[in-house]
């Protein structure tokens, strides 16, 4: 890996990496609750200042025949690791536990440093306060814009499927319009609620599982090569 900032991985971390597979997820999930609502901009700033001061979180694991290395992600993008989530109604402890269980079994993208933060509850209060329902929220991540907006070439895409009255929708659109973090928003009326994952999310999940499976197969091939017996002609002589 010439030209890249990398560091050999310890044997313990290498073993943990090799045990991770689609059928045996080695995911660690933690949940923290704040006493007051945390604005997304403050949350992002906190992660940048208190988390990314540790350079390890800018590295991704790369396996090879002899083990694995921590390799610096030269295209590191903090926004690719921050996700916005709205719990389904009634948005209680059971729904939070279900989200944690889903995250524990969802593979991370091995092309990036393998960690994420999910900020739960954004704009949910507006919908729930008027007896509305959030049927689906999908975070499509950071993507290239079709054309620059205010000299910005990439943006974070989020799709919400909600059921609410006109007053709640008007309040939401007002919040979007005066939020500096929202470049554009589009509202589309549907005849019925949509709860199934969109084709975009299905494609992303399939791609992530495929990448993870390929990495597992490479690790298995490497282990088979390392455990292969040494031919007698090449074996070192024992001294007594």
Order of alpha helices (4+ residues) and beta strands (2+ residues): beta-alpha-alpha-beta-beta-beta-alpha-beta-alpha-beta-beta-alpha-alpha
